[in-house]
């Protein structure tokens, strides 16, 4: 029996058709589209959940006023019912943060996953 890890949105049609049986989701909480499927953390209490995320980033040195305006525009878009519904339909949780909050989150991710990637020997070619 093969074991595959994938994004829920991509395999949901196969799950719904019965071709794939989900055994757990890797996120910190159950997904709305699969409420009966437990998280890995429910079985393995010390498991640290990986979280999928999208972040809008720009190059270092971008003027603060430009970053502030882009962030304001994104936050405004994220408040739109249509945008929130579309994101939710993809089994994602819409979050609009400040540039400082996003920076702190990304730095945390690098500190958690960086050593794992380094230990794995993975390289970007």
Backbone as CSV, one residue per row, in Angstrom:
resi,resn,N_x,N_y,N_z,CA_x,CA_y,CA_z,C_x,C_y,C_z
1,UNK,0.847,-1.167,0.000,0.000,0.000,0.000,0.893,1.231,0.000
2,UNK,0.805,2.085,-1.025,1.633,3.291,-1.070,1.127,4.341,-0.077
3,UNK,2.064,5.121,0.421,1.750,6.234,1.313,2.207,7.503,0.629
4,UNK,1.304,8.457,0.483,1.599,9.689,-0.221,1.195,10.865,0.641
5,UNK,2.004,11.890,0.608,1.655,13.140,1.285,1.434,14.183,0.202
6,UNK,0.299,14.869,0.277,-0.021,15.839,-0.753,-0.907,16.924,-0.184
7,UNK,-1.115,17.963,-0.955,-2.003,19.056,-0.578,-3.446,18.553,-0.701
8,UNK,-4.259,18.782,0.329,-5.631,18.273,0.348,-6.387,18.697,-0.904
9,UNK,-6.280,19.943,-1.287,-7.007,20.445,-2.453,-6.731,19.602,-3.692
10,UNK,-5.493,19.158,-3.847,-5.117,18.402,-5.044,-5.661,16.978,-5.054
11,UNK,-5.842,16.372,-3.881,-6.295,14.984,-3.837,-7.767,14.832,-3.449
12,UNK,-8.422,15.933,-3.128,-9.816,15.874,-2.691,-10.727,15.156,-3.683
13,UNK,-10.603,15.381,-4.988,-11.463,14.633,-5.920,-11.261,13.117,-5.816
14,UNK,-10.028,12.674,-5.582,-9.743,11.244,-5.466,-10.280,10.685,-4.150
15,UNK,-10.221,11.502,-3.110,-10.778,11.085,-1.813,-12.286,10.939,-1.937
16,UNK,-12.924,11.936,-2.535,-14.391,11.915,-2.670,-14.872,10.784,-3.564
17,UNK,-14.052,10.386,-4.538,-14.454,9.292,-5.433,-14.153,7.926,-4.828
18,UNK,-13.450,7.903,-3.675,-13.122,6.648,-3.025,-11.842,6.001,-3.528
19,UNK,-11.126,6.669,-4.433,-9.889,6.105,-4.969,-8.721,6.250,-4.000
20,UNK,-8.838,7.197,-3.069,-7.790,7.446,-2.083,-8.436,7.513,-0.713
21,UNK,-7.776,6.905,0.275,-8.283,6.949,1.641,-7.324,7.772,2.495
22,UNK,-7.762,8.909,2.987,-6.890,9.712,3.843,-6.796,9.095,5.242
23,UNK,-5.603,9.120,5.808,-5.447,8.594,7.166,-5.151,9.693,8.180
24,UNK,-4.612,10.829,7.714,-4.327,11.939,8.616,-3.958,13.170,7.788
25,UNK,-4.132,14.321,8.391,-3.657,15.569,7.792,-2.493,16.061,8.645
26,UNK,-1.539,16.719,8.006,-0.321,17.110,8.712,-0.394,18.469,9.369
27,UNK,-1.437,19.219,9.104,-1.563,20.545,9.696,-1.877,20.488,11.182
28,UNK,-1.886,21.650,11.817,-2.128,21.697,13.260,-3.578,21.438,13.664
29,UNK,-4.501,21.528,12.692,-5.904,21.237,12.998,-6.553,20.538,11.817
30,UNK,-7.678,19.890,12.082,-8.397,19.198,11.006,-8.850,20.199,9.949
31,UNK,-8.964,19.711,8.713,-9.394,20.594,7.639,-10.912,20.589,7.516
32,UNK,-11.443,21.706,7.073,-12.896,21.841,6.935,-13.463,20.847,5.936
33,UNK,-12.713,20.537,4.875,-13.233,19.627,3.855,-13.152,18.161,4.270
34,UNK,-12.364,17.863,5.306,-12.226,16.482,5.781,-12.306,16.449,7.314
35,UNK,-13.426,16.874,7.874,-13.507,16.980,9.336,-13.363,15.650,10.071
36,UNK,-13.615,14.537,9.406,-13.499,13.236,10.042,-12.097,12.646,9.989
37,UNK,-11.180,13.338,9.341,-9.809,12.848,9.223,-8.963,13.525,10.304
38,UNK,-8.354,12.723,11.184,-7.579,13.303,12.281,-6.272,13.936,11.816
39,UNK,-5.673,14.733,12.673,-4.341,15.270,12.405,-3.304,14.251,12.867
40,UNK,-2.115,14.352,12.333,-1.027,13.484,12.787,-0.791,13.712,14.279
41,UNK,-0.882,14.965,14.709,-0.658,15.316,16.109,-1.624,14.664,17.079
42,UNK,-2.793,14.256,16.598,-3.745,13.570,17.469,-3.236,12.180,17.837
43,UNK,-2.424,11.580,16.981,-1.855,10.258,17.258,-0.437,10.343,17.809
44,UNK,0.289,11.347,17.385,1.678,11.543,17.816,1.786,12.917,18.487
45,UNK,1.570,12.972,19.788,1.502,14.259,20.493,2.731,15.159,20.337
46,UNK,3.906,14.610,20.093,5.105,15.448,19.947,5.365,15.880,18.508
47,UNK,4.454,15.522,17.624,4.599,15.881,16.212,4.437,17.382,16.055
48,UNK,5.350,18.001,15.338,5.230,19.424,15.055,4.629,19.561,13.666
49,UNK,3.461,20.138,13.622,2.724,20.241,12.374,3.387,21.216,11.410
50,UNK,3.450,20.786,10.175,3.871,21.689,9.119,2.658,22.485,8.676
51,UNK,2.851,23.738,8.371,1.753,24.591,7.966,2.028,25.125,6.570
52,UNK,1.097,24.931,5.672,1.227,25.517,4.347,0.900,26.991,4.449
53,UNK,1.607,27.776,3.694,1.322,29.214,3.713,1.754,29.840,2.399
54,UNK,1.142,30.944,2.120,1.543,31.782,1.002,1.917,33.119,1.604
55,UNK,2.995,33.682,1.158,3.418,34.994,1.639,3.821,35.838,0.446
56,UNK,3.470,37.084,0.491,3.860,38.031,-0.546,5.143,38.704,-0.066
57,UNK,6.226,38.530,-0.801,7.509,39.093,-0.398,8.071,39.950,-1.527
58,UNK,8.996,40.808,-1.172,9.672,41.647,-2.151,11.148,41.703,-1.782
59,UNK,11.932,42.311,-2.621,13.371,42.328,-2.379,13.727,43.246,-1.216
60,UNK,14.844,42.929,-0.578,15.347,43.770,0.501,15.603,45.171,-0.041
61,UNK,15.342,46.163,0.771,15.581,47.537,0.361,14.386,48.211,-0.291
62,UNK,13.270,47.484,-0.442,12.067,48.112,-0.982,11.642,49.208,-0.002
63,UNK,11.365,50.403,-0.483,11.008,51.499,0.430,9.830,51.128,1.335
64,UNK,9.935,51.519,2.598,8.907,51.202,3.593,7.531,51.680,3.154
65,UNK,7.448,52.828,2.508,6.153,53.351,2.059,5.518,52.423,1.020
66,UNK,6.338,51.846,0.156,5.829,50.914,-0.865,5.330,49.638,-0.194
67,UNK,6.115,49.104,0.745,5.711,47.899,1.475,4.405,48.162,2.221
68,UNK,4.312,49.316,2.852,3.105,49.680,3.607,1.886,49.738,2.681
69,UNK,2.033,50.315,1.494,0.910,50.426,0.561,0.497,49.065,0.025
70,UNK,1.481,48.239,-0.329,1.168,46.895,-0.814,0.422,46.124,0.262
71,UNK,0.913,46.213,1.502,0.263,45.509,2.609,-1.164,46.003,2.803
72,UNK,-1.383,47.308,2.745,-2.737,47.853,2.906,-3.665,47.329,1.812
73,UNK,-3.153,47.265,0.584,-3.967,46.760,-0.528,-4.305,45.277,-0.348
74,UNK,-3.335,44.496,0.107,-3.563,43.066,0.316,-4.554,42.846,1.452
75,UNK,-4.380,43.580,2.549,-5.304,43.454,3.688,-6.717,43.807,3.243
76,UNK,-6.855,44.854,2.447,-8.177,45.247,1.949,-8.776,44.130,1.088
77,UNK,-7.971,43.551,0.216,-8.452,42.460,-0.635,-8.855,41.255,0.208
78,UNK,-8.077,40.961,1.245,-8.367,39.807,2.101,-9.646,39.990,2.911
79,UNK,-10.122,41.212,3.029,-11.375,41.464,3.736,-12.588,41.255,2.845
80,UNK,-12.355,41.097,1.561,-13.432,40.861,0.600,-14.040,39.486,0.846
81,UNK,-15.358,39.432,0.902,-16.049,38.154,1.095,-15.696,37.179,-0.021
82,UNK,-15.664,37.666,-1.259,-15.363,36.791,-2.401,-13.968,36.185,-2.278
83,UNK,-12.990,36.985,-1.936,-11.616,36.488,-1.810,-11.524,35.492,-0.657
84,UNK,-12.116,35.816,0.481,-12.077,34.925,1.646,-12.744,33.584,1.322
85,UNK,-13.874,33.626,0.619,-14.568,32.391,0.254,-13.723,31.532,-0.685
86,UNK,-13.072,32.166,-1.656,-12.244,31.412,-2.606,-11.063,30.755,-1.903
87,UNK,-10.454,31.480,-0.974,-9.322,30.925,-0.226,-9.802,29.777,0.653
88,UNK,-10.932,29.958,1.318,-11.492,28.924,2.176,-11.865,27.689,1.371
89,UNK,-12.374,27.861,0.149,-12.725,26.730,-0.707,-11.501,25.890,-1.063
90,UNK,-10.321,26.495,-1.004,-9.084,25.769,-1.286,-8.545,25.098,-0.021
91,UNK,-9.354,25.084,1.035,-8.985,24.489,2.316,-7.822,25.219,2.971
92,UNK,-7.761,26.519,2.725,-6.749,27.371,3.337,-7.434,28.331,4.291
93,UNK,-6.681,28.849,5.230,-7.220,29.821,6.172,-6.696,31.197,5.793
94,UNK,-7.588,32.103,5.397,-7.120,33.434,5.002,-6.622,34.226,6.205
95,UNK,-5.397,34.715,6.105,-4.791,35.514,7.166,-4.115,36.705,6.514
96,UNK,-4.385,37.869,7.014,-3.708,39.074,6.546,-2.916,39.615,7.728
97,UNK,-1.608,39.654,7.586,-0.770,40.109,8.682,-0.025,41.377,8.303
98,UNK,0.682,41.915,9.262,1.535,43.071,8.988,2.851,42.564,8.408
99,UNK,3.599,43.448,7.758,4.918,43.022,7.272,5.806,42.487,8.409
100,UNK,5.735,43.081,9.582,6.557,42.621,10.708,6.119,41.227,11.167
101,UNK,4.817,40.977,11.199,4.325,39.651,11.593,4.735,38.594,10.571
102,UNK,4.650,38.931,9.309,5.040,37.997,8.246,6.534,37.709,8.334
103,UNK,7.337,38.741,8.537,8.782,38.566,8.668,9.112,37.646,9.843
104,UNK,8.454,37.864,10.978,8.697,37.025,12.159,8.300,35.572,11.877
105,UNK,7.171,35.377,11.201,6.716,34.020,10.866,7.713,33.332,9.939
106,UNK,8.156,34.019,8.908,9.102,33.420,7.962,10.424,33.080,8.642
107,UNK,10.886,33.946,9.522,12.132,33.672,10.259,11.969,32.447,11.160
108,UNK,10.795,32.307,11.781,10.531,31.133,12.612,10.567,29.866,11.757
109,UNK,9.961,29.927,10.579,9.946,28.765,9.693,11.364,28.362,9.287
110,UNK,12.199,29.344,8.997,13.583,29.056,8.625,14.329,28.427,9.800
111,UNK,14.080,28.928,11.019,14.780,28.360,12.178,14.319,26.938,12.476
112,UNK,13.060,26.615,12.190,12.543,25.264,12.425,12.971,24.314,11.313
113,UNK,12.735,24.688,10.074,12.933,23.777,8.953,14.320,23.841,8.336
114,UNK,15.037,24.943,8.536,16.387,25.077,7.987,17.316,23.944,8.402
115,UNK,17.416,23.649,9.702,18.286,22.544,10.121,17.855,21.184,9.558
116,UNK,16.565,20.991,9.386,16.056,19.726,8.838,16.469,19.598,7.386
117,UNK,16.293,20.668,6.629,16.694,20.649,5.216,18.206,20.446,5.107
118,UNK,18.967,21.151,5.957,20.433,21.016,5.917,20.845,19.581,6.234
119,UNK,20.250,18.984,7.269,20.579,17.619,7.657,20.220,16.612,6.567
120,UNK,19.195,16.948,5.769,18.754,16.023,4.726,19.727,15.988,3.540
121,UNK,20.539,17.040,3.422,21.457,17.115,2.289,20.808,17.667,1.034
122,UNK,19.549,18.088,1.122,18.847,18.628,-0.042,19.551,19.904,-0.512
123,UNK,19.571,20.096,-1.828,20.202,21.282,-2.413,19.327,21.851,-3.507
124,UNK,19.361,23.142,-3.654,18.688,23.794,-4.780,19.732,23.942,-5.881
125,UNK,19.477,23.325,-7.007,20.438,23.396,-8.118,20.004,24.406,-9.142
